[in-house]
Amino acid sequence: MAEDIPTLTQFNLAESDDGYLLEIGGSDGAVLRVAASAEQIDAIIEALDALLSDEDDAVDEPPASDNDAD
């Protein structure tokens, strides 16, 4: 059986004196708190944007027509 992975239940991003504080919580009650620089937050944003753009492209592509082979 595959490892049980908690579901995301909490996501907070706040500014701190040194950059940002990121909190991510799961359905198991665990909360991960990490400090992040502006560059790291930018990298997260870029990665999410790329992932979501790929999903949007897949949804926007027209289905292949079976009549093209004739």
C-alpha positions in Angstrom: 0.0 0.0 0.0 1.2 3.5 -0.8 2.3 5.8 1.9 -0.6 8.0 3.2 0.2 11.6 2.3 -1.7 14.3 4.3 -3.9 16.7 2.4 -3.0 20.4 2.4 -5.2 22.2 5.0 -3.3 25.4 5.7 -1.1 27.7 3.6 0.1 31.0 5.0 2.7 33.4 3.6 3.7 36.4 5.7 6.5 39.0 5.5 9.2 38.9 8.1 12.2 41.1 8.9 14.4 38.8 6.9 12.1 38.0 4.0 9.0 35.7 4.3 7.6 33.1 6.6 5.8 30.2 4.9 3.5 27.9 6.9 2.1 24.7 5.3 -0.2 22.5 7.3 -1.5 19.0 6.6 -4.6 17.0 7.6 -2.4 15.1 10.0 -2.0 18.3 12.1 1.6 18.8 11.3 2.7 22.3 10.3 5.9 23.2 8.5 7.2 26.7 9.1 10.2 27.9 7.1 11.8 31.2 6.4 12.2 32.0 2.7 14.0 34.8 0.8 12.3 36.9 -1.9 14.2 34.9 -4.5 12.9 31.6 -3.1 9.3 32.9 -3.1 9.8 34.0 -6.7 11.0 30.5 -7.6 7.9 28.9 -6.0 5.7 31.3 -7.9 7.5 30.6 -11.2 7.2 26.8 -10.6 3.5 27.0 -9.9 2.9 29.3 -12.9 4.8 26.8 -15.2 2.8 23.9 -13.8 -0.5 25.6 -14.1 0.3 26.9 -17.6 1.1 23.3 -18.7 -2.3 22.2 -17.4 -4.1 25.0 -19.1 -2.3 24.2 -22.4 -3.4 20.6 -22.1 -7.0 21.6 -21.5 -7.0 24.2 -24.4 -5.6 21.7 -27.0 -8.3 20.6 -29.5 -9.0 16.8 -29.5 -7.5 14.9 -32.4 -10.0 14.1 -35.1 -10.4 10.5 -36.2 -11.3 11.8 -39.7 -7.8 13.1 -40.3 -6.6 9.6 -41.2 -9.0 9.2 -44.2 
